C-alpha cells in the first residue's frame, strides 16, 4: 500500500504524525478522501467524522473547524477540535445533543440559534464517530 505523510495538529497538541494509507474528512466542499498522490488541495473543515487508515490500523475521530491542506504529498489537518472515537464519552455527547436541541427551540435571536446549531453539529459528529 502506498502511504503519504500526515500531520494532525490541534490547539491541544499533535494528535498524529506519521504515514497514512488514507484520510477521510468532511470539508466545506463535502467529504474528501486523501490517498497517496493526491493533487494539491486546501479546504476549510466542517464538523464530521474523520477516518484515518495506516498500514496497521483504522481509527475514527470527531473533528470540527480548521483547515485541511495537501501540498506536494504532505497532508496537514488542523482542526479546531479533534477527539478519537475511543476517547469520546458517549453519554456526555448525547447530553450535549439534547442541550443543543433545547437551546435551538429556545433561541431568541439568530446568534443564539447559530451557536446552538454549531453545538448540535459537534455533538452529532461526536456521537457518529463514537459509533464507528
Secondary structure, DSSP 8 states (H G I E B T S, - for coil): ---EEEEEEETTEEEEEEEESEEEEEETTEEEEEETT---EEEEB-SEEEEEE-SS-EEEEEEESSEEEEETTEEEEE-SEEEEGGG--HHHHHHHHHHHHHHHHH--SHHHHHHHHHHHHHHHHHHHHHT-
